[in-house]
Amino acid sequence: MPHPETSARISNLRKVVELLATNSEKLIAEWEKLPDDRYPHYGTDIPSHEAYNAGLVIKAAMGSIEELTSKPTIRLLEVAWSHINARCLHMAAELHVADILAEGGDEGVSIDTLSEKIGIEKHKLTRIMRALASDHIFRQVGPDSFANNIISQAMVDDEPVRSWVALQGLSNFSAVDHLPATLLDPVAGPSYEVTATAFNRAVGTELSFFDWLTGKVPASEATSYYRPATQHPRYVAHANGAAKANQAEKDEELVFRPEEALFNAAMFGSGRVTGTSHVYDYPWGDLGRNATVVDVGGGVGGFAMQLCAAYPSLRFIVQDQPAMIAGAPGVWQETQPGALASGRATLMAHDFFAPNPVKGADVYWFRHVLHNWPDKDATRILSGITPSMGPSSRVLLAEHVTFPPFSSSPPSPPSTTTTNPKAAAATTAPHSPAPAPSPLLANYGRASTFSNQDDLLMLTLFNSIERTPAEYQSVIEGAGLRLVKIWPCRSPVSIIECRLAGVSD
Ligand SMILES: C[S@@+](CC[C@H](N)C(=O)[O-])C[C@H]1O[C@@H](n2cnc3c(N)ncnc32)[C@H](O)[C@@H]1O
């Protein structure tokens, strides 16, 4: 007769394995429905709702199995040392390893060739590649050769995705290193100012992250351990704006930081990684003909471009800081030719802390904007919209919504309907997400890793936050709005709909 704790562990492991098996079959059934030319989990494809829901349970189950079956000391050390794996991936992304391996196809590329192309001594490089391949990123296909697997393939010829990975290896990595000292600092620790962060401490600046990012520095200060950052002219143009790029050419001793081009390429691409579902998981078609969407803090308008392609009757106004807007026309011309000339899309320099000049728009869209700002600033940003809204205007926030792994509510099985279980209950009760089935963690554990990582990155860089539903509600109500609904999305990033307080839907 096993010890009672062992019996409980056996029972839990059986339940989790059962969930894993059932949901794997659900996922396989969805894959089998795909047409011959479609490959699951690839590029900008979004999964069916059933496949997405099954994927959440599978990921949560993998985390539970790890907890139930690992030797605790080894598991602790694996996580404590995971900065080493992250560092290897940063290097691989920065040095374009996936693109180089793609040249060798399934047979891969020899370590000699890879070493020659990226400049790391081959025996050391073999160890880095072995670690990544053992972590299921890249594939070792022979004693001395490596190829891409389905994970690393996602960086091939995809500058935005590669940039997003590589960006983590620059100032973000250093900033996280300074998080403990900042949290324990008697002044910075309790502060929620955007200029009192671990990032400020790490890079030795009093500027906020965005002011630092867009500033120019002497070339000698813009060095990094890897070769020059993204040179793809498309993203350099997006990133810097034509005016700034021209100025840089004239002003040879001052250059943009390597982070800037990577950041802007990454933002442009992040929409394709986590944002494609937002085009399909919100009823944009119900807005009516010629409805106007204002993309506030929209960068060059990456999301507006996606929506413009899918909904020909919508009109767009993209607002951002002047330098960003200066670089936007070329991107629109390339991606949505004719939209600017026909007046369907307009670009507007606008400081989102000021009252919004566009009155009565149907939608004020904010993607990954509020998460950069602590609560008081986030409320100020939304307060710039409230006076411009009409009775049918809505504010839509595309952000991670975080939930605790603990729930006192009874577990419910994941939905097999067309909703995301994480947000299904939120459609009727924004504060109570449907917890994952027992014995999985209520917030789907491993499946919420990326949202939790982003939350802590926001803390590190901005003293800001990826909010819970209650935290959104507080910020939203502070601006004279009310939280209407958290829309189920097939993405870790949800859409939070708000209306004017006191105005019914
Ligand atoms: C994280 S990026 C998100 C960009 C875009 N919404 C997207 O999802 O791709 C935040 C954006 O806020 C813009 N921003 C920062 N401060 C701003 C301000 N005071 N007024 C307008 N835009 C601002 C930045 O230039 C940047 O484009």
PDBQT file of the ligand as one rigid body, heavy atoms in Angstrom, charges set to zero:
ROOT
HETATM    1  C1  LIG A 601       4.606  48.530 -27.541  1.00  0.00    +0.000 C 
HETATM    2  S1  LIG A 601       4.425  49.650 -28.860  1.00  0.00    +0.000 S 
HETATM    3  C2  LIG A 601       2.907  49.088 -29.600  1.00  0.00    +0.000 C 
HETATM    4  C3  LIG A 601       2.731  49.572 -31.011  1.00  0.00    +0.000 C 
HETATM    5  C4  LIG A 601       1.461  49.089 -31.713  1.00  0.00    +0.000 C 
HETATM    6  N1  LIG A 601       0.251  49.406 -30.987  1.00  0.00    +0.000 N 
HETATM    7  C5  LIG A 601       1.540  47.608 -31.976  1.00  0.00    +0.000 C 
HETATM    8  O1  LIG A 601       0.849  46.829 -31.299  1.00  0.00    +0.000 OA
HETATM    9  O2  LIG A 601       2.296  47.203 -32.861  1.00  0.00    +0.000 OA
HETATM   10  C6  LIG A 601       3.910  51.118 -28.021  1.00  0.00    +0.000 C 
HETATM   11  C7  LIG A 601       3.730  52.309 -28.939  1.00  0.00    +0.000 C 
HETATM   12  O3  LIG A 601       3.381  53.440 -28.142  1.00  0.00    +0.000 OA
HETATM   13  C8  LIG A 601       3.949  54.575 -28.787  1.00  0.00    +0.000 C 
HETATM   14  N2  LIG A 601       3.994  55.696 -27.853  1.00  0.00    +0.000 N 
HETATM   15  C9  LIG A 601       4.751  55.821 -26.740  1.00  0.00    +0.000 A 
HETATM   16  N3  LIG A 601       4.504  57.009 -26.142  1.00  0.00    +0.000 NA
HETATM   17  C10 LIG A 601       3.559  57.631 -26.899  1.00  0.00    +0.000 A 
HETATM   18  C11 LIG A 601       2.856  58.871 -26.770  1.00  0.00    +0.000 A 
HETATM   19  N4  LIG A 601       3.090  59.692 -25.745  1.00  0.00    +0.000 N 
HETATM   20  N5  LIG A 601       1.938  59.170 -27.714  1.00  0.00    +0.000 NA
HETATM   21  C12 LIG A 601       1.688  58.336 -28.749  1.00  0.00    +0.000 A 
HETATM   22  N6  LIG A 601       2.318  57.136 -28.912  1.00  0.00    +0.000 NA
HETATM   23  C13 LIG A 601       3.234  56.797 -27.996  1.00  0.00    +0.000 A 
HETATM   24  C14 LIG A 601       5.319  54.074 -29.217  1.00  0.00    +0.000 C 
HETATM   25  O4  LIG A 601       5.887  54.926 -30.204  1.00  0.00    +0.000 OA
HETATM   26  C15 LIG A 601       4.977  52.689 -29.724  1.00  0.00    +0.000 C 
HETATM   27  O5  LIG A 601       4.681  52.693 -31.093  1.00  0.00    +0.000 OA
ENDROOT
TORSDOF 0
